[in-house]
Amino acid sequence: MIKYLKEKIRKHKEKRTFKEYGFKIKSFDLPHFGKIRYAQWLHPSETEKYITESNIHFYQKLSKDGGFIIDIGAHTGDTTVPMALAVGKDGLVLALEPNKYVYAILEKNSKLNSEQTNIHPVDFAATDEDGIFTFNYSDASFCNGGYLSKINSTRHRHNYTLDVQGRNFENYLFENYSNDLPRLDLIKVDAEGYDKEILKTIPKIIKHYTPHILVECYKHLTLNERLDLLNTIEQHGYELYRLEDFTTLNNLVKLNKSNMTEKKHFEMLAVHRDKKAVIFSS
């Protein structure tokens, strides 16, 4: 019992005390990609990350060799790296992470497999206008968090704040990636409930290029916020499906107003109606 209490006190103190954590390099031997390296962040709340062929093949179904993918809320790059392997050296993954402590790890991961990948990391948040924004995190060393003031729930327990740079993302894309946008295949958003607000800032990108969209239905979203997320995407001609994981397109559940609360927290894939045949025949 004493040992348990000491450990609980230690973890509580650790959560409340700022520390800048480094990383360790992990290696994964993949049959079709060879030796892939990954920088594992050493923050105690960070889960172990793995690079798998099944995850890479999942992104190959949503993009192609030479394709363009945008990863918003890239964190340390555990989604960015397999995405980049999926589209190859001739492809491009633009990875956004506004948290400077996490961004340092993402930047490292953007360079580790440069002979097979092409990753552009940027250290700002996708917002409706340029400026400085206050994000909320669950610990003093800023592991998990986001722009939580934009959701109604106050039960998220993310009580540590960090000011980050935000930029109007649609303007940024047209100014810096206009030549790449015609090959845009996929946008992934993982922003702790802020996903729909980010999508609302890039309507021209979604409408004109109709990329596949991966978003999450955050556990603290209200029913109205869930329906707003659904409508924000559907209005551009998309159908949405609940994903079981990022390894297969089997067993997808089509989403509508009636089943957006069947699960508390889940991932979603949005496919434009003009691209359904391509996706579901692959």
Backbone bond lengths (Angstrom), bond angles and torsions (degrees), N, CA, C in turn:
res aa  C-N    CA-C-N  psi(-1)  N-CA   C-N-CA  omega(-1)  CA-C   N-CA-C  phi
1 M - - - 1.463 - - 1.523 111.29 -
2 I 1.338 116.32 -41.94 1.469 120.85 179.06 1.523 110.34 -63.86
3 K 1.338 115.32 -41.80 1.463 119.89 178.56 1.518 110.83 -61.79
4 Y 1.332 116.18 -41.59 1.467 121.31 178.56 1.524 111.15 -61.84
5 L 1.345 116.53 -44.53 1.465 120.55 -179.25 1.524 111.49 -65.73
6 K 1.320 116.66 -38.94 1.475 120.60 178.37 1.518 110.69 -63.30
7 E 1.328 116.11 -41.12 1.465 120.61 179.84 1.525 110.81 -67.27
8 K 1.332 116.28 -39.09 1.453 120.59 178.60 1.528 110.72 -64.62
9 I 1.334 117.00 -41.49 1.470 121.90 178.05 1.518 110.29 -64.83
10 R 1.334 115.70 -40.57 1.471 120.03 179.43 1.522 111.15 -62.11
11 K 1.318 116.46 -45.82 1.464 120.68 -179.36 1.525 111.25 -66.07
12 H 1.324 116.10 -37.61 1.463 120.12 178.68 1.528 110.29 -64.20
13 K 1.317 116.39 -43.52 1.467 121.38 178.56 1.523 110.72 -65.57
14 E 1.329 115.76 -40.67 1.466 121.80 178.67 1.521 111.01 -60.72
15 K 1.313 116.40 -40.89 1.461 121.47 -179.72 1.526 111.29 -65.87
16 R 1.325 117.45 -33.72 1.453 121.79 -174.52 1.520 113.75 -92.44
17 T 1.344 117.19 -3.19 1.467 121.39 -175.69 1.524 110.23 -113.33
18 F 1.315 116.84 126.18 1.465 119.75 179.92 1.527 111.31 -72.01
19 K 1.327 114.71 137.55 1.462 122.03 173.14 1.518 108.07 -150.85
20 E 1.296 116.67 137.44 1.468 120.62 177.09 1.524 108.53 -93.06
21 Y 1.337 116.33 116.24 1.460 121.31 -173.49 1.530 111.38 -96.56
22 G 1.321 114.04 148.32 1.459 120.70 177.01 1.517 111.59 -91.37
23 F 1.332 116.00 -148.11 1.464 120.96 -176.90 1.515 110.22 -149.89
24 K 1.322 115.20 165.64 1.456 121.81 170.26 1.522 107.96 -125.87
25 I 1.299 116.89 148.87 1.468 120.89 -179.64 1.526 109.82 -91.01
26 K 1.324 115.30 124.87 1.458 122.01 175.94 1.527 108.75 -108.70
27 S 1.316 116.51 150.69 1.464 121.30 179.17 1.521 110.16 -122.05
28 F 1.335 114.70 141.89 1.459 121.49 178.56 1.525 108.46 -129.32
29 D 1.324 117.14 122.96 1.463 121.83 178.06 1.524 108.46 -92.92
30 L 1.330 115.68 108.00 1.456 121.51 -176.71 1.525 109.64 -108.57
31 P 1.326 118.62 133.23 1.467 122.35 -174.94 1.527 114.62 -52.08
32 H 1.358 117.90 -41.98 1.455 120.53 -174.50 1.523 113.84 -100.15
33 F 1.318 117.08 -4.41 1.466 119.94 -176.16 1.522 113.30 -126.70
34 G 1.317 116.86 -7.32 1.455 119.96 179.48 1.523 111.93 77.99
35 K 1.321 115.77 -150.02 1.463 121.72 -176.50 1.531 109.86 -84.95
36 I 1.315 115.40 117.68 1.461 121.72 -179.65 1.529 108.30 -112.35
37 R 1.312 116.02 132.76 1.466 120.81 -178.77 1.531 110.62 -106.75
38 Y 1.317 114.19 148.98 1.461 120.34 -178.45 1.519 109.94 -144.94
39 A 1.330 116.60 134.68 1.463 122.39 177.77 1.525 109.09 -88.54
40 Q 1.318 115.87 109.09 1.468 122.27 179.63 1.527 109.32 -87.48
41 W 1.333 115.76 117.01 1.465 120.54 178.77 1.521 108.96 -64.79
42 L 1.334 116.62 139.35 1.460 121.81 -175.24 1.523 113.45 -95.11
43 H 1.309 117.52 11.19 1.459 119.96 172.98 1.530 108.26 -58.34
44 P 1.347 119.03 132.25 1.470 120.67 -175.40 1.523 114.73 -62.82
45 S 1.327 117.86 -20.63 1.469 120.09 178.99 1.525 112.53 -90.82
46 E 1.313 117.10 -5.99 1.460 120.76 179.51 1.525 109.97 -78.67
47 T 1.325 116.46 129.37 1.458 120.08 177.99 1.519 110.51 -76.80
48 E 1.311 115.99 157.05 1.455 120.52 176.86 1.532 109.28 -65.62
49 K 1.322 115.79 134.19 1.459 121.22 -179.35 1.523 110.02 -107.31
50 Y 1.340 115.05 146.94 1.456 121.19 -178.88 1.524 109.41 -135.62
51 I 1.309 116.20 141.77 1.460 121.95 175.03 1.524 106.95 -104.25
52 T 1.339 116.54 119.14 1.468 120.86 -176.59 1.525 110.66 -124.58
53 E 1.310 114.42 153.28 1.467 119.15 178.54 1.528 110.91 -66.45
54 S 1.313 117.87 -35.10 1.462 120.00 -179.39 1.523 111.03 -63.04
55 N 1.321 117.13 -36.68 1.457 121.16 177.60 1.526 110.97 -69.64
56 I 1.324 117.21 -41.24 1.474 121.34 176.92 1.529 110.42 -62.36
57 H 1.331 116.96 -44.73 1.466 121.12 179.92 1.528 111.13 -63.59
58 F 1.340 117.05 -33.02 1.458 120.96 176.05 1.526 110.02 -58.68
59 Y 1.326 117.13 -46.48 1.462 120.28 -179.89 1.524 111.84 -71.53
60 Q 1.332 117.54 -26.63 1.461 119.92 175.23 1.521 111.29 -66.39
61 K 1.331 117.73 -26.32 1.459 120.77 176.52 1.529 111.69 -73.91
62 L 1.328 116.13 -23.34 1.455 120.91 -177.49 1.518 112.74 -101.44
63 S 1.317 116.81 -9.65 1.462 121.40 177.13 1.523 107.83 -141.42
64 K 1.309 116.32 -158.49 1.461 120.74 -177.47 1.515 109.01 -156.35
65 D 1.307 116.24 168.12 1.460 120.63 176.76 1.534 108.74 -60.36
66 G 1.318 116.68 125.92 1.457 120.91 -177.69 1.517 113.88 89.02
67 G 1.342 117.56 2.25 1.455 121.02 -178.36 1.524 113.42 -76.91
68 F 1.312 115.02 170.74 1.469 123.47 -179.59 1.529 108.06 -116.45
69 I 1.328 116.44 125.87 1.465 122.82 178.46 1.521 109.10 -125.08
70 I 1.318 116.52 140.94 1.460 122.14 175.23 1.520 108.58 -113.27
71 D 1.331 116.06 125.58 1.458 122.77 -178.71 1.533 108.66 -113.91
72 I 1.330 116.95 99.84 1.466 122.13 -177.13 1.524 108.97 -97.05
73 G 1.318 115.92 120.83 1.459 120.88 -171.36 1.511 109.20 83.83
74 A 1.330 115.61 50.21 1.467 121.77 -172.23 1.525 112.96 -72.67
75 H 1.326 117.20 -19.18 1.464 122.37 -177.21 1.543 108.79 55.71
76 T 1.304 119.12 -128.97 1.470 119.75 -176.35 1.524 112.92 -85.79
77 G 1.339 117.10 -7.31 1.461 119.44 176.96 1.514 114.61 109.85
78 D 1.334 118.39 14.76 1.463 119.71 -177.84 1.522 112.32 -69.30
79 T 1.340 117.53 -21.12 1.466 120.12 170.49 1.526 110.45 -96.20
80 T 1.324 116.55 -31.71 1.465 121.21 -177.17 1.521 111.94 -62.12
81 V 1.321 116.85 -45.82 1.469 120.51 -175.84 1.529 112.30 -63.11
82 P 1.338 120.11 -50.96 1.476 118.34 176.92 1.527 113.08 -63.41
83 M 1.332 117.68 -33.70 1.462 119.71 174.33 1.530 110.75 -60.11
84 A 1.319 115.58 -45.19 1.465 120.41 -177.78 1.525 111.55 -66.96
85 L 1.318 117.12 -35.89 1.463 119.94 175.77 1.531 110.35 -67.40
86 A 1.320 116.28 -32.79 1.469 120.78 -179.85 1.523 111.91 -66.54
87 V 1.336 117.90 -39.71 1.471 120.30 -177.59 1.524 112.51 -93.84
88 G 1.343 117.39 -11.43 1.451 121.03 173.21 1.517 115.27 77.69
89 K 1.302 114.39 179.75 1.464 122.07 -176.95 1.519 112.11 -62.34
90 D 1.325 117.63 -31.68 1.468 120.93 179.23 1.524 112.29 -82.40
91 G 1.319 116.57 -8.41 1.451 120.61 176.14 1.512 111.24 -90.44
92 L 1.331 115.75 -170.29 1.461 120.69 -177.51 1.526 109.43 -153.23
93 V 1.339 115.44 134.76 1.460 121.32 170.08 1.521 107.97 -121.08
94 L 1.316 115.71 120.10 1.462 122.69 174.92 1.522 107.00 -96.10
95 A 1.342 117.04 116.51 1.466 122.00 -172.10 1.519 110.55 -115.73
96 L 1.339 116.34 121.70 1.466 122.20 -178.84 1.517 110.42 -103.68
97 E 1.336 115.96 129.38 1.467 122.00 173.93 1.526 108.82 -150.25
98 P 1.349 117.62 108.55 1.459 120.74 -174.30 1.526 115.28 -81.36
99 N 1.329 117.42 -19.03 1.465 121.83 -179.16 1.527 108.99 -75.57
100 K 1.336 117.51 113.78 1.461 120.93 -172.07 1.528 113.25 -64.13
101 Y 1.318 117.26 -27.89 1.462 120.26 -179.48 1.527 110.88 -75.80
102 V 1.309 117.44 -36.34 1.458 121.87 175.41 1.526 110.28 -77.09
103 Y 1.335 115.62 -37.70 1.462 120.55 -178.45 1.529 111.68 -57.31
104 A 1.324 117.04 -35.82 1.469 120.30 179.72 1.525 111.10 -58.29
105 I 1.332 117.29 -35.56 1.471 121.41 178.44 1.524 110.22 -76.52
106 L 1.325 117.12 -41.04 1.466 121.27 176.44 1.524 110.83 -58.14
107 E 1.323 115.78 -44.06 1.471 119.62 -179.91 1.527 110.73 -61.44
108 K 1.333 116.73 -40.01 1.464 120.47 176.79 1.524 110.35 -61.88
109 N 1.319 116.51 -45.05 1.468 119.85 -179.32 1.522 112.72 -67.08
110 S 1.320 116.78 -25.40 1.467 119.58 179.48 1.523 112.00 -68.48
111 K 1.342 116.54 -17.92 1.472 120.94 -175.45 1.518 113.98 -108.07
112 L 1.329 118.10 -13.45 1.467 120.43 -170.17 1.524 113.80 -68.37
113 N 1.329 117.91 -31.98 1.475 121.02 -176.79 1.520 110.18 -122.89
114 S 1.327 115.61 43.92 1.470 121.49 -171.55 1.524 113.42 -64.52
115 E 1.341 117.92 -19.26 1.460 119.60 178.27 1.527 111.19 -73.08
116 Q 1.352 116.98 -17.18 1.459 120.58 -179.00 1.524 113.80 -120.45
117 T 1.323 117.15 -8.50 1.466 119.83 -173.65 1.525 111.49 -132.73
118 N 1.322 115.08 162.82 1.461 122.78 176.59 1.528 107.37 -138.59
119 I 1.338 115.32 94.56 1.467 121.89 -174.70 1.523 109.51 -115.42
120 H 1.329 116.01 128.45 1.466 121.95 173.83 1.529 108.33 -108.39
121 P 1.341 119.38 101.65 1.462 120.25 176.61 1.527 110.60 -85.60
122 V 1.332 116.92 141.15 1.463 121.05 175.33 1.528 108.35 -134.06
123 D 1.344 115.90 143.49 1.464 120.74 -172.07 1.526 112.36 -105.31
124 F 1.330 115.52 59.47 1.457 119.95 172.92 1.522 109.40 -145.14
125 A 1.329 115.24 164.81 1.460 121.72 177.98 1.519 110.05 -96.24
126 A 1.322 116.36 149.67 1.469 121.49 174.56 1.527 107.73 -82.50
127 T 1.324 116.41 110.77 1.465 121.64 -176.36 1.528 109.51 -129.53
128 D 1.326 115.98 173.62 1.466 118.80 -177.90 1.515 112.57 -77.83
129 E 1.331 117.47 -18.90 1.460 121.16 176.65 1.520 109.62 -150.53
130 D 1.323 116.46 160.88 1.457 120.84 178.38 1.529 109.92 -70.97
131 G 1.335 116.51 143.26 1.455 119.58 177.94 1.509 112.23 159.56
132 I 1.331 115.59 -173.31 1.451 122.85 176.93 1.524 108.04 -103.25
133 F 1.342 116.10 131.50 1.456 121.83 -175.80 1.529 109.66 -127.29
134 T 1.330 115.81 146.49 1.460 121.26 179.99 1.521 109.90 -96.41
135 F 1.338 115.69 118.43 1.455 122.49 177.50 1.527 109.04 -101.62
136 N 1.336 115.64 154.43 1.463 121.97 179.98 1.522 110.83 -110.83
137 Y 1.343 115.82 138.76 1.465 121.23 -178.60 1.526 110.54 -129.89
138 S 1.319 115.06 160.39 1.458 120.62 -174.20 1.526 113.43 -85.89
139 D 1.328 118.33 -8.64 1.460 120.44 178.27 1.525 109.57 -149.70
140 A 1.310 115.87 167.42 1.465 121.78 -174.25 1.517 113.37 -72.15
141 S 1.336 117.18 -11.55 1.463 120.78 178.28 1.525 112.09 -105.45
142 F 1.329 115.96 10.13 1.468 123.85 165.28 1.530 114.34 61.39
143 C 1.333 115.64 57.75 1.467 118.97 178.56 1.525 111.19 -82.62
144 N 1.331 116.77 -61.40 1.465 120.43 -175.67 1.522 110.72 -120.76
145 G 1.326 115.94 133.07 1.449 119.02 178.97 1.510 112.14 176.55
146 G 1.338 115.16 -168.61 1.457 120.50 -179.30 1.513 110.74 175.04
147 Y 1.316 115.33 -164.27 1.466 122.20 -176.59 1.527 108.15 -85.46
148 L 1.324 116.13 68.97 1.457 121.07 -169.64 1.517 114.04 -77.66
149 S 1.316 117.84 -11.07 1.468 119.34 174.85 1.524 110.98 -68.07
150 K 1.338 116.94 -11.21 1.463 121.34 -179.31 1.527 112.96 -89.25
151 I 1.339 117.06 -2.17 1.461 118.53 174.79 1.524 108.71 -112.67
152 N 1.311 116.37 155.59 1.466 121.10 -173.64 1.526 113.89 -71.00
153 S 1.320 116.95 -33.05 1.457 120.29 -174.79 1.530 111.84 -68.24
154 T 1.317 115.68 139.43 1.469 121.17 173.52 1.525 110.12 -111.63
155 R 1.343 116.52 15.43 1.467 121.21 -176.85 1.529 112.48 -96.51
156 H 1.320 116.94 13.89 1.461 119.36 -173.58 1.528 113.79 -77.03
157 R 1.333 117.70 -16.43 1.465 122.97 177.95 1.526 113.11 59.16
158 H 1.292 116.42 28.93 1.466 121.41 174.86 1.529 106.67 -100.83
159 N 1.313 115.94 88.08 1.459 121.56 -167.89 1.529 114.28 -100.96
160 Y 1.337 117.39 0.99 1.465 121.11 -178.82 1.525 108.94 -105.53
161 T 1.307 116.39 129.47 1.466 120.44 -172.66 1.524 112.41 -106.30
162 L 1.306 114.63 149.49 1.464 122.93 178.33 1.521 108.51 -143.94
163 D 1.318 117.08 127.11 1.462 121.18 176.74 1.520 109.89 -81.78
164 V 1.333 116.28 131.29 1.464 121.57 -178.54 1.519 109.82 -129.63
165 Q 1.322 115.53 159.78 1.456 122.10 176.17 1.524 109.18 -81.79
166 G 1.333 116.30 134.02 1.451 121.01 174.72 1.520 110.34 -120.98
167 R 1.333 116.18 146.99 1.469 120.75 178.86 1.519 109.92 -137.44
168 N 1.330 115.09 146.80 1.458 120.07 173.43 1.527 107.25 -65.09
169 F 1.331 115.61 109.51 1.454 119.62 -168.12 1.518 112.80 -73.64
170 E 1.315 117.06 -35.01 1.464 118.62 179.50 1.526 110.74 -62.87
171 N 1.330 117.12 -44.78 1.461 120.56 176.69 1.523 110.76 -60.37
172 Y 1.330 115.86 -42.38 1.463 120.78 -179.23 1.533 110.93 -60.74
173 L 1.323 116.75 -43.49 1.460 120.28 -179.24 1.524 111.68 -64.78
174 F 1.324 117.21 -45.73 1.466 119.50 -179.67 1.526 111.51 -65.65
175 E 1.313 116.70 -32.72 1.463 120.47 -178.66 1.530 112.84 -77.50
176 N 1.341 116.98 -32.36 1.460 120.02 -170.93 1.528 115.12 -116.48
177 Y 1.332 118.25 -18.75 1.461 119.94 -174.96 1.525 112.21 -133.29
178 S 1.317 116.73 29.59 1.469 119.88 -177.97 1.522 112.08 -60.95
179 N 1.327 117.67 -32.89 1.466 120.60 180.00 1.521 112.44 -75.75
180 D 1.331 116.59 -20.48 1.465 120.84 -178.10 1.525 112.62 -93.65
181 L 1.319 117.23 -22.15 1.462 120.53 -174.41 1.534 114.35 -58.70
182 P 1.332 120.19 -34.15 1.474 118.62 178.55 1.530 113.89 -60.57
183 R 1.323 118.22 -19.67 1.466 120.24 178.16 1.532 112.10 -105.35
184 L 1.333 116.70 18.78 1.462 121.33 178.74 1.527 110.26 -70.13
185 D 1.316 116.98 116.48 1.460 122.47 -177.50 1.522 113.42 -105.54
186 L 1.331 117.18 -29.80 1.458 119.43 -169.46 1.523 111.03 -151.67
187 I 1.337 115.20 137.18 1.470 121.81 169.31 1.519 106.88 -122.00
188 K 1.332 115.97 124.68 1.463 120.77 174.52 1.517 108.49 -110.65
189 V 1.338 116.25 133.01 1.461 121.25 177.86 1.520 109.10 -125.28
190 D 1.325 115.98 126.23 1.461 121.93 176.04 1.517 106.67 -136.00
191 A 1.329 116.49 92.60 1.458 120.30 -168.90 1.524 113.23 -133.45
192 E 1.337 116.80 31.54 1.462 121.17 173.16 1.530 112.92 51.93
193 G 1.321 116.24 47.96 1.454 120.37 176.70 1.514 115.61 95.72
194 Y 1.333 116.67 -10.98 1.468 121.69 -179.15 1.527 110.91 -89.58
195 D 1.317 117.75 2.91 1.468 122.93 -173.10 1.526 113.08 -52.95
196 K 1.331 116.03 -49.42 1.472 118.80 -175.58 1.519 111.98 -65.54
197 E 1.341 117.31 -32.36 1.463 119.74 178.94 1.524 110.83 -69.35
198 I 1.324 116.49 -34.88 1.469 120.37 175.61 1.524 110.20 -65.56
199 L 1.323 116.98 -45.47 1.467 120.39 -179.61 1.524 111.62 -62.30
200 K 1.319 116.41 -31.80 1.463 120.10 178.44 1.522 112.54 -68.04
201 T 1.338 118.00 -18.27 1.469 121.28 -179.77 1.530 112.50 -87.80
202 I 1.346 118.32 -7.20 1.470 120.05 -177.79 1.532 111.66 -127.02
203 P 1.324 119.12 45.68 1.475 120.26 -176.16 1.526 113.47 -63.33
204 K 1.327 117.50 -36.93 1.468 119.92 -178.96 1.524 111.02 -66.82
205 I 1.337 116.45 -37.85 1.466 120.60 178.46 1.519 109.89 -63.55
206 I 1.326 116.47 -46.86 1.464 120.94 -177.92 1.528 110.87 -65.65
207 K 1.326 116.91 -46.04 1.458 121.19 -175.63 1.534 112.06 -66.84
208 H 1.327 117.01 -41.02 1.469 120.14 -173.73 1.523 112.48 -81.90
209 Y 1.345 117.40 -39.80 1.464 120.21 -172.63 1.534 113.03 -103.13
210 T 1.316 118.36 -12.40 1.472 125.55 177.18 1.535 113.61 41.73
211 P 1.323 118.29 51.98 1.471 119.48 177.56 1.526 110.63 -70.08
212 H 1.322 116.54 157.30 1.453 119.31 168.13 1.532 107.63 -63.76
213 I 1.324 116.66 151.78 1.460 120.65 -177.58 1.522 109.30 -130.81
214 L 1.329 116.09 128.96 1.453 122.67 172.94 1.526 108.41 -110.61
215 V 1.312 117.71 123.45 1.464 122.02 177.75 1.524 108.27 -138.91
216 E 1.326 115.90 168.03 1.457 119.36 174.87 1.517 110.02 -114.96
217 C 1.316 115.48 148.43 1.457 121.16 170.11 1.527 105.25 -94.59
218 Y 1.313 116.07 102.36 1.462 123.23 -172.67 1.524 110.51 -68.26
219 K 1.319 115.80 141.44 1.466 121.52 -171.81 1.519 114.46 -61.01
220 H 1.328 118.91 -24.76 1.458 120.73 -177.04 1.531 113.40 -95.99
221 L 1.334 118.36 6.09 1.454 120.05 178.28 1.524 110.94 -71.39
222 T 1.320 116.43 138.87 1.462 121.52 174.86 1.526 109.15 -75.28
223 L 1.336 116.34 171.01 1.463 120.31 177.60 1.523 110.25 -59.35
224 N 1.313 118.24 -45.17 1.466 120.97 -179.50 1.524 111.22 -62.82
225 E 1.319 117.45 -37.63 1.466 120.40 178.06 1.520 111.00 -68.63
226 R 1.307 117.97 -36.40 1.467 121.64 176.65 1.530 110.90 -65.12
227 L 1.314 116.29 -42.10 1.459 120.12 179.50 1.527 110.72 -69.63
228 D 1.319 116.72 -33.48 1.463 120.62 176.72 1.522 110.11 -66.03
229 L 1.327 117.06 -40.03 1.466 121.41 176.25 1.524 110.20 -61.38
230 L 1.327 116.15 -46.60 1.465 121.27 178.81 1.527 110.81 -58.47
231 N 1.318 116.61 -48.57 1.460 121.41 -177.41 1.520 112.41 -67.57
232 T 1.335 116.56 -37.33 1.465 120.94 179.83 1.522 111.25 -55.99
233 I 1.330 115.97 -36.25 1.469 120.28 -178.96 1.524 111.71 -89.69
234 E 1.322 117.49 -43.99 1.467 121.17 -177.62 1.525 112.77 -58.55
235 Q 1.308 117.19 -34.01 1.464 119.95 -174.97 1.526 113.08 -63.95
236 H 1.322 116.86 -15.67 1.468 120.27 177.94 1.527 111.94 -94.26
237 G 1.336 117.04 12.56 1.457 119.77 177.53 1.517 114.34 90.63
238 Y 1.322 116.92 25.41 1.461 122.04 -177.69 1.522 111.82 -102.96
239 E 1.337 114.21 155.62 1.453 122.30 166.03 1.523 107.56 -114.70
240 L 1.343 117.23 141.97 1.452 121.62 -175.75 1.520 111.18 -113.16
241 Y 1.341 114.67 145.56 1.456 121.71 -177.96 1.528 109.48 -135.16
242 R 1.312 115.24 143.58 1.470 120.19 175.47 1.525 108.91 -84.33
243 L 1.319 115.10 129.02 1.461 121.95 -179.52 1.515 110.36 -95.60
244 E 1.317 116.70 144.99 1.459 120.91 173.00 1.518 110.73 -83.88
245 D 1.325 116.41 -38.77 1.464 121.04 178.68 1.523 108.54 -163.90
246 F 1.328 116.37 -176.27 1.463 121.31 -178.66 1.527 111.02 -102.37
247 T 1.329 115.69 43.09 1.463 119.85 177.61 1.521 112.96 -127.43
248 T 1.332 118.23 -17.94 1.462 119.75 -174.97 1.527 111.03 -150.03
249 L 1.321 114.95 154.92 1.459 121.49 173.56 1.526 111.07 -103.92
250 N 1.331 115.43 12.14 1.467 119.77 176.95 1.531 109.91 -80.20
251 N 1.302 115.41 157.57 1.469 122.60 174.43 1.532 113.41 59.85
252 L 1.324 116.76 34.07 1.455 120.05 177.18 1.522 110.08 -72.66
253 V 1.316 116.23 142.15 1.463 121.95 177.21 1.527 108.19 -111.00
254 K 1.328 116.54 118.92 1.455 119.30 179.86 1.528 109.78 -68.84
255 L 1.328 115.63 135.00 1.460 121.41 -175.26 1.525 111.88 -98.82
256 N 1.320 114.36 146.13 1.457 121.74 175.54 1.523 107.84 -151.52
257 K 1.297 116.97 -175.79 1.466 120.79 -176.43 1.523 112.61 -61.49
258 S 1.312 116.74 -28.63 1.460 119.83 -173.40 1.525 114.55 -81.43
259 N 1.332 118.37 -20.28 1.472 118.61 -176.15 1.528 114.41 -119.80
260 M 1.311 117.22 17.99 1.462 120.12 179.32 1.529 113.04 -74.89
261 T 1.319 117.19 -7.10 1.466 119.88 177.75 1.525 112.57 -115.52
262 E 1.329 117.37 9.81 1.463 119.51 -179.20 1.525 111.79 -64.81
263 K 1.319 115.78 -32.93 1.463 120.75 175.27 1.521 109.05 -123.54
264 K 1.327 114.81 147.48 1.460 119.97 -176.57 1.522 111.43 -70.96
265 H 1.320 116.51 -42.26 1.461 121.67 -176.16 1.525 108.32 -141.73
266 F 1.330 117.29 127.79 1.460 119.32 -178.68 1.530 110.97 -158.43
267 E 1.321 113.91 162.89 1.460 121.82 178.18 1.522 109.39 -95.54
268 M 1.345 115.19 149.65 1.460 120.40 -178.47 1.532 110.84 -131.21
269 L 1.308 114.66 144.48 1.462 122.23 172.44 1.518 108.07 -115.40
270 A 1.328 116.44 128.24 1.461 121.94 175.75 1.519 108.96 -110.51
271 V 1.325 115.98 128.83 1.465 122.20 -179.21 1.519 108.36 -124.67
272 H 1.321 116.89 129.00 1.462 120.06 177.89 1.524 109.15 -66.16
273 R 1.318 116.03 142.92 1.473 120.28 -174.88 1.531 112.37 -58.94
274 D 1.346 117.79 -27.01 1.460 120.40 179.50 1.525 112.97 -77.42
275 K 1.346 116.69 -10.02 1.471 120.14 -176.99 1.520 112.77 -115.59
276 K 1.317 117.73 5.51 1.461 121.42 -178.01 1.532 112.44 -60.80
277 A 1.310 115.78 -42.29 1.467 119.40 -176.47 1.509 111.21 -62.63
278 V 1.313 116.61 -39.14 1.468 121.19 -178.71 1.513 110.34 -66.35
279 I 1.336 117.00 -45.84 1.447 121.56 -177.74 1.526 112.37 -66.50
280 F 1.308 116.87 -49.28 1.449 119.79 -171.19 1.525 113.68 -85.59
281 S 1.315 116.99 0.43 1.464 119.43 173.37 1.526 111.32 -101.99
282 S 1.345 116.50 -7.08 1.467 119.70 -177.57 1.520 111.13 -83.09
